[in-house]
Amino acid sequence: MKRLRAVPRWFARKFGYARMICLLLLIGFAALRVADPALVQELRVRTFDNFQVLSPRIKTLRPVTIVDIDEKSLANPKLGQWPWPRTRIAEIIDTLTRLGAVVIAFDVVFAEPDRLNPGLAAETFSNLDEPTREKLRILPSNDQVLADALKRSRVVLGESGGPEARAGLDKTLPVTGIVTLGHSQDATPFMWNFPGLLRNVPVIEHAAAGRGLFTIKPERDGIIRRVPMIMLAQGDIMPSLSFEMLRVATRTDTIRIRTDKSGIIGLGLGAVQIPTDANGQLWLHYAESDPSIYVSAIDVLEGRVPPEKIAGKLVLIGPSATGLNDIKTTPISPAMPGVEVHAQVLESALTGAILTPPYWGLPAEFFGALLLGLLVIVFAPQLGAVTLVVVGALFAAALLGISWYFYTQHRLLIDFTYPMLSTTAIYLTLIFANFVREQNQRRQMRSVFGQYLSPVLVEQLAQSPPTLGGEEREITVMFSDVRGFTTISESYKHDPQGLTQLMNRFLTPLTNAIIARKGYVDKYMGDAIMAFWNAPLADKDHRINACEAALDMLERIDQVNGEREQEAEHGGHVYIPLKVGIGLNTGIGVVGNMGSDLKFNYSALGDSVNLASRLEGQTKEYGFPIIVGSATAMAVKDRLAILELDFIMVKGKTEPEVIYAIAGREDVMYSERFQLLRNLTIEMLASYRSRDWEGALAAIERGRKSDQGQDLAKLYDLYDARIRNYQVNPPPEDWNGAYALLTK
């Protein structure tokens, strides 16, 4: 017992309490399906109702005609209100027989003698003389007239099952042979049982070719989905009205009942086989209501019905008039005459369009629920929320699709609600467990990252905990590096703590400048920083924010240098200023958490990232601390002072990239000094790109002699060397002025 009690604890430690609860749910839902309470049944049959609404049976044959006791007939004085004189009904039978009806059946019962029988009239009518009474007494009764008409045709009379037994039940009527085959030799325990039986008057009963129950018992919600084909009524085995019509039509004397362990599985009449459920019920595959199979009773009586409507047809006589209270609710119609339900049974049976729950359906449902439940238990905790929803939707679609396929292609009823409910319950349990776990993770992340990242970013990470993955997004990338830091670090080779303090001293203000402008610091690489904007938090002003951050960084490093210079003077040691080079570029990059399951970092990859890194590497060559790509420059040209530097070929692109320097903010942009600098640069670049080497060298020389020449000294030196090389080794004829510096 101790070992058994230890199993749940071991499982919980090994796989988690959530999975253990899910396993218990899986077992509980299996027990619920076995018990199959009414609510579970109703959910299942409602699903099949929806299938029938979406895809009702398509009629290929119309073997049945309904002679309708309709409002039109009731309003005609020739017939009047129901019940009609039996003589009129006899006329209708004779007319239908003459027109070629195969079998005629009544969806009504003649339980009492006709109130207009001549003998009854002779006794009850007042003011009749004796000769008249005598003439009435010798006339045949209306019931006898109807019985004679029945004998001239093949008519099935309808009977009704009732809640109470009736005394004096006629046991002398012909009995149809019943043969039970299969596992059980007695099928009556599985049949619907009606304690009472309401029959027709004896003279009519003995004249009929057959008798069948037209009683249809609705399900719990009042909808007619299944119609019993064989029933017990006051101790007698009785076929349904429609099944008896088939027996009479096929001239079969014996009904075969096939059984297995679960109950009845089907009925047979000669070569006709009708599958049923365990209670002998036919699951109807309804077609849309078809007015074309109805003919009015008064039209039959007055000879206005086309012969082809009757010839070779099974004819049902029953009411559609609302006042006769024979309106049924079906899956596809809230108000269908009961007589049409019997017609739908005949059509389904004769065309083979019968819905059947297969014997293997329940095992398949158990297997599906078990398989899906275990898959969810095993893999759901390893999947992300979106993936879990998508996979869940795919599983639900697969279950629905399989059930729909068997319904539409094979007319088999496979219940997908049980495995779906079971899986959904497990899924929701795991979702709740994930929610609790994520709340704990968020608390931990706020605690761990709160001291390292800005509060906004910490909250972003708390709401969306990092996972491996990525997305494409336009970002502005920054790389910064301290120039000559190797030389500076050499002076601290015997003072590692001092070097660490120095790095923290300049990296802190640079980092603060980035974060203050909504940037995300990706990583530190020694004295270098990589940062980017517009991820993970969206920033529509990411280009200008990145440029402003770069200018802020220069200002803050100047402050640090001022402090260090004063410290060097007071301490009597050598002062080496810190100089920062910054490269910025805007473009599409892949951002996301990159690394392993154990350690990862939110970072960015792509050509735009590589270009930013290479631009930072060229700040020393061009003599400007901030160099940006064209996409960044064009976005800020109206707000910052930008200076075109070069036209370069970038690896991976077919078009050259124009690069720019950022010389300052708006005050610099409108200054006279910057305007002169820009004009000198434009003049030199125009001559250079038109291959006017002498003109370009002359422009460089004029620039060097100007008051602004010192600001462009390195740029002039770079172009001077490049032009003199081109004078010796001219570029190709198709040269467009671009320099392939970054492809080396």
Secondary structure, 3 states (H helix, E strand, C coil): CHHHHHHHHHHHHHHCHHHHHHHHHHHHHHHHHHHCCHHHHHHHHHHHHHHHHHCCECCCCCCEEEEEECHHHHHCCCCCCCCCCHHHHHHHHHHHHHCCCCEEEECCCCCCCCCCCHHHHHHHCCCCCHHHHHHHHHCCCHHHHHHHHHHCCCEEEEEEEECCCCCCCCCCCCCCEEEEEECCCCCHHHCEEECEEECCCHHHHCCCCEEEECCCCCCCCCECCEEECEEEECCEEEEEHHHHHHHHHCCCCEEEEEEECCEEEEEEECCEEEECCCCCEEECCCECCCHHHEEEHHHHHCCCCCHHHCCCCEEEEEECCHHHCCEEEECCEEEEEHHHHHHHHHHHHHHCCCEECCCCHHHHHHHHHHHHHHHHHHHHHHCCHHHHHHHHHHHHHHHHHHHHHHHHHHCECCCCHHHHHHHHHHHHHHHHHHHHHHHHHHHHHHHHHCCCCCHHHHHHHHHCCCCECCEEEEEEEEEEEEECHHHHHHCCCCCHHHHHHHHHHHHHHHHHHHHHCCCEEEEEECCEEEEEECCCCCCCCHHHHHHHHHHHHHHHHHHHHHHHHHHHHHHCCCCCCCEEEEEEEEEEEEEEEEECCCCEEEEEECHHHHHHHHHHHCHHHHCCCEEECHHHHHHHCCCCEEEEEEEECCCCCCCCEEEEEEEECHHHHCCHHHHHHHHHHHHHHHHHHCCCHHHHHHHHHHHHHCCCHHHHHHHHHHHHHHHHHHHHCCCCCCCCCCECHHHC
